[in-house]
């Protein structure tokens, strides 16, 4: 069994078997992360470039750490301080880096389709580390691994994504990955946050957070993108918290404890209260650790493809 593509652009079109291969490989690499010497020679001699045109903490550091754990040679690019600020295009930036004999490119960019654009123009393997509101496949995979660690099979498990679904690449990759593994997926938020086509994706739509909580085994709570507030998608942060904020009081009314997830960065007191984010039911930091193992697995499996 191997991955079909030599790039990871999204979870769209990825089979259950491929996703399970990545998750199983990540489980083996997670064992490496728990050793006193957390390093294997798997990608020795392999050169990887991290191209981050947008801010990132978790994704960027976990890719960089995963590369070190696999003994790859790495270079990292931030648009600030690079020739992008002098007008250089994405294509020219990537081709110049590739000319230095880079084998794999990890790219985060504000434009949907940027990872695919590079994959069509470079010889190097391309991994999408988040492209606009399109997909964030490694986040989707690490969320799947975290849920599987807690629940075993995801068949029939009810997972509800809460927040701004329309602008969320995390939501899109989660829906695709969860459905591939047989989970029962819902989304919850104000109507302005739910794309109209979602009712055709076999996704249950909730506009009432209390109803969503009653019907979920796990909540994946998304960051409210405060930078979008000027678009008038929600009246005020305080009102969003009152209507959709995940609070301990709301969770205590549920018939059983829910698994609490958040991809980060968290707006504490907006989409989720601190005592929920830091509670015994929160797996937020497990998600972060699993991010390293998933990225090791993805880079290793892609490196096997010509
Ligand atoms: N989850 C996630 O993508 O976080 P960063 O933006 O910090 O990478």
Boltz pocket constraint, residues with backbone or C-beta under 6 A from the ligand:
constraints:
  - pocket:
      binder: B
      contacts: [[A, 55], [A, 56], [A, 57], [A, 58], [A, 59], [A, 60], [A, 129], [A, 130], [A, 136], [A, 139], [A, 263], [A, 264], [A, 265]]
      max_distance: 6.0
